[in-house]
Amino acid sequence: MVRQDLVGAIESATARGESLKNAMMTLFNAGYPRQEIEAAAREVQKTQLAAQPKPKTPVRPIKSPSQSAPLSRSKVKPTEIPVQKVSGYGQPTKHQQIQQRIKARRPIPLRQGAKAPPRMPGAPTKPGALIKSIDKPDKKTKLTMIVLAAIEFCLFIFLILSFVFKNAIVDFFNGF
């Protein structure tokens, strides 16, 4: 009797793309008996072989040019090889569509019935306007930056002088 929990574990592991050998090792490391794991693996292999579709057209062996008779152009008919169509093959993915729209600088259309997101007051309406406003600071921002740089410079000088004259500073505070 095959344990169905082991069969289910092996089936789910192989469905996730794990090999049968790795699934068996995982179960063995989890403490399941080796014989039960092997029996469950054989059961999974049987169901997988039974589930595989059989080819509808018989496969003909390919004849080498030496075996076949010489062919003339008028008698040669190209053999049709059935090709499985994959849905969506050749069509751009959603990511590629978004990249194409970004390159074309066209906004992505909203779904039917969807509302546009609200704009923040004072936000620039053009996409490049925000970047331009960051690149060119106004006079008030320049003045603020100059004052902060001057304060930082003074603090740096104070720090260096406190290291140079630390003995004099300690003597000064000890005199109180």
C-alpha positions as a Markdown table, in Angstrom:
| # | Residue | x | y | z |
|---|---|---|---|---|
| 1 | Met | 0.0 | 0.0 | 0.0 |
| 2 | Val | 1.4 | 3.3 | -1.1 |
| 3 | Arg | 1.1 | 6.3 | 1.2 |
| 4 | Gln | -0.9 | 9.0 | -0.5 |
| 5 | Asp | 0.7 | 11.8 | 1.6 |
| 6 | Leu | 4.1 | 10.9 | 0.1 |
| 7 | Val | 2.7 | 10.6 | -3.4 |
| 8 | Gly | 1.1 | 14.1 | -2.9 |
| 9 | Ala | 4.4 | 15.5 | -1.6 |
| 10 | Ile | 6.4 | 14.2 | -4.6 |
| 11 | Glu | 3.7 | 15.4 | -7.1 |
| 12 | Ser | 3.7 | 18.9 | -5.6 |
| 13 | Ala | 7.5 | 19.0 | -5.6 |
| 14 | Thr | 7.8 | 17.9 | -9.2 |
| 15 | Ala | 5.0 | 20.4 | -10.2 |
| 16 | Arg | 7.1 | 23.2 | -8.7 |
| 17 | Gly | 10.0 | 22.1 | -11.0 |
| 18 | Glu | 12.0 | 20.1 | -8.5 |
| 19 | Ser | 13.5 | 16.9 | -9.7 |
| 20 | Leu | 12.2 | 13.6 | -8.5 |
| 21 | Lys | 15.5 | 12.7 | -6.9 |
| 22 | Asn | 15.6 | 16.0 | -4.9 |
| 23 | Ala | 12.0 | 15.4 | -3.8 |
| 24 | Met | 12.9 | 11.9 | -2.6 |
| 25 | Met | 15.9 | 13.2 | -0.8 |
| 26 | Thr | 13.9 | 15.8 | 1.0 |
| 27 | Leu | 11.4 | 13.2 | 2.2 |
| 28 | Phe | 14.2 | 10.9 | 3.3 |
| 29 | Asn | 15.8 | 13.7 | 5.2 |
| 30 | Ala | 12.5 | 14.5 | 6.9 |
| 31 | Gly | 12.5 | 10.9 | 8.3 |
| 32 | Tyr | 10.3 | 8.9 | 6.1 |
| 33 | Pro | 11.3 | 5.3 | 5.4 |
| 34 | Arg | 13.2 | 4.7 | 2.1 |
| 35 | Gln | 11.0 | 1.9 | 0.9 |
| 36 | Glu | 7.8 | 4.0 | 1.2 |
| 37 | Ile | 9.4 | 6.9 | -0.6 |
| 38 | Glu | 10.6 | 4.6 | -3.4 |
| 39 | Ala | 7.1 | 3.1 | -3.7 |
| 40 | Ala | 5.5 | 6.6 | -3.8 |
| 41 | Ala | 8.0 | 7.7 | -6.5 |
| 42 | Arg | 7.2 | 4.6 | -8.6 |
| 43 | Glu | 3.5 | 5.5 | -8.3 |
| 44 | Val | 4.1 | 9.1 | -9.4 |
| 45 | Gln | 6.2 | 7.9 | -12.4 |
| 46 | Lys | 3.4 | 5.6 | -13.4 |
| 47 | Thr | 0.8 | 8.4 | -13.3 |
| 48 | Gln | 3.1 | 10.8 | -15.2 |
| 49 | Leu | 3.7 | 8.3 | -18.0 |
| 50 | Ala | 0.0 | 7.5 | -18.2 |
| 51 | Ala | -0.8 | 11.3 | -18.4 |
| 52 | Gln | 1.6 | 12.0 | -21.2 |
| 53 | Pro | -0.2 | 12.4 | -24.5 |
| 54 | Lys | 0.7 | 10.0 | -27.3 |
| 55 | Pro | 1.7 | 11.4 | -30.7 |
| 56 | Lys | -1.2 | 11.4 | -33.2 |
| 57 | Thr | 0.9 | 11.0 | -36.3 |
| 58 | Pro | 3.4 | 8.2 | -36.6 |
| 59 | Val | 7.0 | 9.3 | -36.8 |
| 60 | Arg | 8.7 | 8.2 | -40.1 |
| 61 | Pro | 12.4 | 7.6 | -40.2 |
| 62 | Ile | 14.3 | 10.1 | -42.3 |
| 63 | Lys | 16.0 | 8.6 | -45.3 |
| 64 | Ser | 19.5 | 9.6 | -46.1 |
| 65 | Pro | 20.2 | 10.9 | -49.6 |
| 66 | Ser | 21.9 | 7.7 | -50.6 |
| 67 | Gln | 18.8 | 5.6 | -49.7 |
| 68 | Ser | 16.4 | 7.7 | -51.6 |
| 69 | Ala | 16.2 | 8.0 | -55.4 |
| 70 | Pro | 17.4 | 11.2 | -57.0 |
| 71 | Leu | 14.7 | 13.8 | -57.0 |
| 72 | Ser | 13.8 | 16.3 | -59.7 |
| 73 | Arg | 12.4 | 19.7 | -58.9 |
| 74 | Ser | 9.0 | 18.9 | -60.4 |
| 75 | Lys | 8.4 | 15.8 | -58.2 |
| 76 | Val | 9.7 | 17.3 | -54.9 |
| 77 | Lys | 6.9 | 18.3 | -52.5 |
| 78 | Pro | 7.9 | 20.0 | -49.3 |
| 79 | Thr | 6.8 | 17.9 | -46.3 |
| 80 | Glu | 4.6 | 19.8 | -43.9 |
| 81 | Ile | 5.8 | 19.6 | -40.3 |
| 82 | Pro | 3.0 | 20.4 | -37.8 |
| 83 | Val | 4.0 | 23.4 | -35.7 |
| 84 | Gln | 2.5 | 24.0 | -32.4 |
| 85 | Lys | 1.3 | 27.6 | -32.0 |
| 86 | Val | 2.2 | 29.2 | -28.8 |
| 87 | Ser | -0.3 | 31.8 | -27.7 |
| 88 | Gly | 1.1 | 35.3 | -27.5 |
| 89 | Tyr | 4.3 | 34.4 | -29.2 |
| 90 | Gly | 5.9 | 37.3 | -30.9 |
| 91 | Gln | 3.6 | 39.8 | -29.2 |
| 92 | Pro | 5.2 | 42.3 | -26.9 |
| 93 | Thr | 4.8 | 41.6 | -23.2 |
| 94 | Lys | 3.2 | 44.1 | -20.8 |
| 95 | His | 6.7 | 45.3 | -19.7 |
| 96 | Gln | 7.7 | 45.9 | -23.3 |
| 97 | Gln | 4.5 | 47.8 | -24.0 |
| 98 | Ile | 5.2 | 50.1 | -21.1 |
| 99 | Gln | 8.8 | 50.7 | -22.2 |
| 100 | Gln | 7.6 | 51.5 | -25.7 |
| 101 | Arg | 5.1 | 54.0 | -24.4 |
| 102 | Ile | 7.8 | 55.6 | -22.2 |
| 103 | Lys | 10.0 | 56.0 | -25.2 |
| 104 | Ala | 7.2 | 57.5 | -27.2 |
| 105 | Arg | 6.3 | 59.8 | -24.2 |
| 106 | Arg | 2.6 | 59.0 | -24.5 |
| 107 | Pro | 0.6 | 58.5 | -21.3 |
| 108 | Ile | -0.8 | 55.1 | -20.6 |
| 109 | Pro | -4.6 | 55.3 | -21.2 |
| 110 | Leu | -6.8 | 54.7 | -18.2 |
| 111 | Arg | -9.1 | 51.7 | -18.1 |
| 112 | Gln | -12.7 | 52.4 | -19.1 |
| 113 | Gly | -14.5 | 54.0 | -16.2 |
| 114 | Ala | -11.4 | 54.6 | -14.2 |
| 115 | Lys | -10.8 | 58.1 | -12.7 |
| 116 | Ala | -7.5 | 60.0 | -13.2 |
| 117 | Pro | -5.4 | 60.2 | -10.0 |
| 118 | Pro | -5.7 | 63.6 | -8.3 |
| 119 | Arg | -2.9 | 66.1 | -8.9 |
| 120 | Met | -1.2 | 67.8 | -5.9 |
| 121 | Pro | -1.7 | 71.5 | -5.8 |
| 122 | Gly | 1.4 | 73.3 | -7.1 |
| 123 | Ala | 2.7 | 70.3 | -8.8 |
| 124 | Pro | 4.2 | 70.9 | -12.2 |
| 125 | Thr | 2.0 | 69.7 | -15.1 |
| 126 | Lys | 4.8 | 68.8 | -17.4 |
| 127 | Pro | 7.0 | 65.9 | -16.6 |
| 128 | Gly | 10.3 | 67.7 | -17.1 |
| 129 | Ala | 9.2 | 70.8 | -15.1 |
| 130 | Leu | 10.1 | 69.2 | -11.7 |
| 131 | Ile | 13.6 | 68.4 | -12.8 |
| 132 | Lys | 14.2 | 71.9 | -14.1 |
| 133 | Ser | 13.0 | 73.4 | -10.9 |
| 134 | Ile | 15.5 | 71.3 | -8.9 |
| 135 | Asp | 18.3 | 72.2 | -11.2 |
| 136 | Lys | 17.9 | 76.0 | -10.8 |
| 137 | Pro | 17.6 | 77.1 | -7.1 |
| 138 | Asp | 16.2 | 80.5 | -6.4 |
| 139 | Lys | 17.9 | 83.4 | -4.6 |
| 140 | Lys | 16.5 | 82.5 | -1.1 |
| 141 | Thr | 17.9 | 79.0 | -1.4 |
| 142 | Lys | 21.3 | 80.3 | -2.4 |
| 143 | Leu | 21.4 | 82.7 | 0.6 |
| 144 | Thr | 20.4 | 79.9 | 2.9 |
| 145 | Met | 23.1 | 77.6 | 1.6 |
| 146 | Ile | 25.8 | 80.3 | 2.0 |
| 147 | Val | 24.8 | 81.0 | 5.6 |
| 148 | Leu | 24.8 | 77.3 | 6.5 |
| 149 | Ala | 28.2 | 76.8 | 4.9 |
| 150 | Ala | 29.6 | 79.8 | 6.9 |
| 151 | Ile | 28.3 | 78.3 | 10.2 |
| 152 | Glu | 29.7 | 74.9 | 9.3 |
| 153 | Phe | 33.1 | 76.5 | 8.6 |
| 154 | Cys | 33.1 | 78.3 | 11.9 |
| 155 | Leu | 32.3 | 75.2 | 13.8 |
| 156 | Phe | 35.1 | 73.3 | 12.0 |
| 157 | Ile | 37.6 | 76.0 | 13.0 |
| 158 | Phe | 36.3 | 75.9 | 16.6 |
| 159 | Leu | 36.9 | 72.1 | 16.7 |
| 160 | Ile | 40.4 | 72.4 | 15.4 |
| 161 | Leu | 41.3 | 75.2 | 17.9 |
| 162 | Ser | 39.9 | 73.2 | 20.8 |
| 163 | Phe | 42.2 | 70.3 | 19.9 |
| 164 | Val | 45.2 | 72.7 | 19.6 |
| 165 | Phe | 44.6 | 74.6 | 22.8 |
| 166 | Lys | 43.0 | 71.7 | 24.9 |
| 167 | Asn | 45.6 | 72.1 | 27.8 |
| 168 | Ala | 44.9 | 75.9 | 28.1 |
| 169 | Ile | 41.1 | 75.3 | 28.0 |
| 170 | Val | 41.4 | 72.6 | 30.8 |
| 171 | Asp | 43.6 | 74.9 | 32.9 |
| 172 | Phe | 41.1 | 77.7 | 32.4 |
| 173 | Phe | 38.1 | 75.6 | 33.6 |
| 174 | Asn | 40.2 | 74.2 | 36.5 |
| 175 | Gly | 40.8 | 77.7 | 37.9 |
| 176 | Phe | 37.2 | 78.2 | 38.8 |
